[in-house]
Amino acid sequence: MGGVCPGSQSPRGVGTSLGPMSARYYTHFVTPADEVRQAHEWSGVVELGRELDQRGGTGELARLLAQSFEIDCEDIRILHWARLH
């Protein structure tokens, strides 16, 4: 009565450290047109292992998206991005 269930507590030092938190961003960007297809406009949430720098984040985000789409970084045009809380 009035006690805490033993299974709900962790021993000291076990499971108390937090791992790296991910950072989620709303992104709106365009990939280029080529001979076969027209330019594509994309929007959605990108989850990263760390926060982007507010000044250089656009370039870093473009590099990551380019890797995912297997295209050159210069071919990604970021229209808007914002951190989600």
C-alpha positions, 0 to 999 in steps of 0.5 A: 500500500502506498509503495512503488512497484519494484519493477518500475524503478531502475538501479542507480546508474542503469538506464539513466544516461540519455542517448543523442536526441534527434532533431526533426525539420519540416523541409520544402525543396525542389529537385531539378528537371532533366530530359525525362522528367520535370522538376519535382517539388517536395515537402515533409519531415526530415529527422537528423541525429543532431541540430542544424546550424541556423546559419549554415543549415541550408547547405548541410540540409541540401547535402543530406537530401542530395545524398538521399536522392543520389543527385548533386548538392547544387541540384537541390533548391531549399525553399523553406526549412524549420525545426519542429519542436 
